[in-house]
Amino acid sequence: MAAPSAAQDRDAARVPVLGLTVLYDAQCSMCTFLRDWLAKQAQLVPLRMVPAGSDEARGLFPALDHGATLDEITVVGDGGQVYRGAAAWVVCLWALREHRPLAHRLSTPAGARLAKGAMLAAAKWREARAAEGWGGGAYRRGDGWVYEPSLGWTYEPPGCDGGSCFTR
C-alpha cells in the first residue's frame, strides 16, 4: 500500500491546522540544534521557526506572554492554537511525516506522561548547561575565557566589582 499524501493524511476537514510557528530560544544550544533538526525533517504541516522573544515573534503574536516563550517551547497554530511544553513537542512531531505515529502514541494518557518526563529531563539538561555557561553556541568560563565556534577561544577579563579581581 502506498504511503498517504500529505493532503490525505491531514484530513483537512477535521484537522484545520495548515501551519505551525515554533518559538525557540535562539541563545540555547539545545534549542537551536532541535530547530535545525525539525527544519530538516519531511513536514506534513509546514513549521516556521521564529526566535522566542524576538521582534518578529512579538509582531506575529502580540498577545502572547513572550517571557514565558523563553522558558519553554511554545508552538502557535495558524488558527491561534497555543501549545506549550510537552504538548508543543507532540504537535511538532505530529507535523513531521516520519514522526506522526509517535505523536499519536504520545497523545495518549500514558504517552503524555512519557512526553512530560522527556520535557522535564530536557529542561533539567538545559538548566544545567546554562549554569555552566553554555548557550547560543558559546561557552563562558568564570575566569574570563570564552569559546565561540566561529572565533575560537578569547579572553574577556572579569571586572573588579567590589575591589576583588581575578588573579592567578
N, C-alpha and C positions, 0 to 999 in steps of 0.2 A: 504494500500500500504506500502510495506517495505521501510525503510529508505535507501537511496542510499549508497553504499560503498564509501570509500574514493577515490578509483580509478575512479568510475563512476562520482562522484560529481566534481572531479577536472577537468575533461575534459582535460587531459594532452596534447592532440594535440593542443588545443587552449591556454592553460594556462601553460607555461613551468616552473613555479616555483616549484621546488622539495624540497626546504628547505629555511628557513629564519633564519638569525642571528640577535638577538635582543641585541643591545648595550645599557646598562643601567648604571646609576650612582650607584655604589656599596656603596657610602657614604650617599645616600639619603634613608631615611626610607620608604618613599612612593614608590620609585623606586624598592627597594628590596621586598616590600610587593607585588607589581604588578608583579615582576619577578616570585615570588613564586606562585602567583595566575595563571599566564599564564602556568607555568610548570605543574600545577595540572589539567589543562583542557584537554579534549579529543581533539587531534590535527589531522586535516586532512592533514596539511602540517607541518612537524617537525620544531619546534622552538628550536634554540640553544641559550642559554643565555651566554653572554660574558660581563664582566665589561668594560664599556667605558673607553678609555684611558689606558687600561692595556697593558702589553707587548703582551699578546695573541691577543688583538684587533689590535694592531699595526702590528703584524706579519701577521694576516689574511688579513688586508686591509691597506697596506702601503700608498696608495694614498689618503686615507680619511683624512679629517680635524678632528683629534681626539679631539682637544679642543672644537669644536662645538658639538661633540657627548656627551660631559658632560653637555652641556647647554640644549639640548632637545633630546628626544628619537630618536634614529636612528635605522632603520632596513635595513639589506642588504640581498637581494635575492641571491640565488645561481648562478644566471646569471649576477650578478653585479648590479642589480637594487638597488637604494638607496632611501629609504623613510624616511622623517623626520617629526617630529611634528604630527599633526593630521593624515596625510596620513600614518605614521608609525603605529599609533594605529588602524586605519581602516584595514591595512593589517594584523596586529596581530589578530584582531577579525575574519578576513576572513580565517585565518589559523585554527580557532577553530570550531569544529563540532557544538556546540550549539549556536555559535555567528555569523556564516557566514551570516544568513539572516539579522542580524543587520548591518553587514559590508556592505552588498549590499544597504541597506537603507541609510547608512551614506556616500555612494559614490555618491549619487545624489547631485545636487546643493544645495537643502535645507538641506540635511543631512550633507553636508560638512560644512555648516555654524554652525550647531549644534556641529559637531565634533571639529571644531576650537574653539568654545566657551568653550567646555569642557576642551580642552587642555589649553586654557588661564587661566581658573579657577584653574586647577591643577598646572600650573606654578606659579600662584599667591600664592597658598597654600604652595607650595614647597619653594618659596622665603621667605615667612613669617616664616616657620619653621626653615629655615637656619639662618635667622636673630635672632631667639630666641635661637639658639644653637643646634637644633635638626639636626641629620644627621648620617646615618650609624648605627642607633640604640642607639647612645649615646646622652645625654643631658648635655650641658655645661652651667653653670650659670656664670655670670660675676664676682661673688665673690669667684670663685675658686672651688666650688663644682661641681662634675661630676658624672652623673649617667650612668652606663653601665649595661645592663641587666644581663650579666654574672658575674659581680663583685659587683653590688650594688653601693652605694654612696661612693665616695672617695673625698679627698680634695687635690687640687693642688694649693697652694697659688700663686696668681698672682705675677709677677715680680715687681720690684720697678723702672722701667724705668723713668728717669727724676726726681728721688728723691721723687716721690709720691707713697706711699704704701697704700694698703687697710688695714684699721684698723677698729675695732669695738668700 
